[in-house]
Amino acid sequence: MRSETVRLNIILPKDQVESLNRIAGPRNRSRVISESIREYIVQRKKVELEKQLEEGYRASAKENLTLAKEFEAVDLEGWDEY
């Protein structure tokens, strides 16, 4: 299924365009640029999610340590028997 497309006019450094043409050829530049942007967006979303998760872990760290200490005695119950 092909999504709706939009024509853009972009400016790139000449050396990048030359490299792009060598890799993709002048007829496939849009496809390569689109794939590159898609990968970039996926990577940025992943970095943002990791940042949010880290912030969440840091925010709940004190609460998690308190809960772990509360249940420490129960967790260790019966270990002397082994």
PEDA-V575911 format. One record per pair of residues at least 12 apart in sequence whose C-alpha atoms are under 6 Angstrom apart, sorted by the first residue. I is the first residue (numbers start at 1). J is the second residue. Records with the same first field share a line. If there is no record, write none. Layout:
I->J + J
This chain:
none
